[in-house]
Amino acid sequence: MRAAGTRSGSSEERVWAVPDSLRPSLGRRYGPVYAGPEARRRIEHLGPFASCGDKVTELAISVGNLPIIGIVDHKTQRHEEIDPSIFAPLAARGRRRVVNPAGLLTERLRRAVKELLKDGGGLIEVDGEEDLGALALVESLPAGATVIYGIPGEGVSFVAVDAIAKEHVRALIAQMELRKVDLGD
């Protein structure tokens, strides 16, 4: 696999890189954050939603409320590996595997979200880092859905998908640096 940023003919793909100037905006809270039993209770009673992150996806599965889509990389913030079998109930609906290096949002990840939504949902397993997948979820989920993702050391963020959230995500992606890279097969 070529290094990110190395150009190689027809195998190049579009990726959006996070410039340093955008990092504070991506670190802001865009919805309420709940921890412990309150987060668990809210996930248990949540209507249509998608999850981004291993721990929040695991929590949703453990309370018996499967997300439409779960995006995971089989690691926690502390780089502890997560047993992939935990995600079997979600993967049974559908599964995509994509490459998405840290600090990038790849066209592959955005496309996988759209495809799984069309096909009834499932699990997206990321080789790299899944953090920016929350943007792809807000971008593609229908209004009225919720996107949940973990904030290390704080809890679970709940973002209501509506026209304002979608426009905000589009604006964030527009501020990213569009590049072409070879992500391999």
C-alpha positions, 0 to 999 in steps of 0.5 A: 500500500502506498503512503497516504498522499502518494499519487498512483493513476486510477487507484487514487481515491478522494479523502477529506483531511482535517486541517489543524484549524478545524480540530477545535470545531470537530472537538465541540459537543454537538448534542447532549452528553450522558454517562453511566446508567443515564446513557444506557437508559437513553440508548435503550429507549432511542428511536432510529439511530446509528453509532460510531465507536466500539464502546457505544456500539457495544453498549447499544447491542448490550441493551438490546437496541441495535443501531441502524449502522454501527461503525467500529475499528475494534479498538478503544481510545486506549488502543485496547482491542475489542472482540469482534464477536460482540458485533455479530448481531449487527454484522448479521444484517450486513457488513462492510470493511473499509480503509479509513486512516486516522485524520481522514474521512474517505469516500469509501467510508461515506459510500459504505454508510450510504450503501448499508442504509439502502440495504437495511443497515449493519456493521462497518469495520474500519481498518484505521480510525472510525472517529470521522464516521460520525460525520458520514452518519449525520450526512446520510441518516434521515431526519429524525434519527440520532447519531451517538458516539463516545467522548473519551472520559465523558460519555456518549454524545447524542446528535439529533439528525435534522436539516441544521445538523446536516448543513453543519456537517456539510460545512465541516466537510467543505472546510476539510482538505480534499486530497487524492490518495491510494488506499490500496485494495 
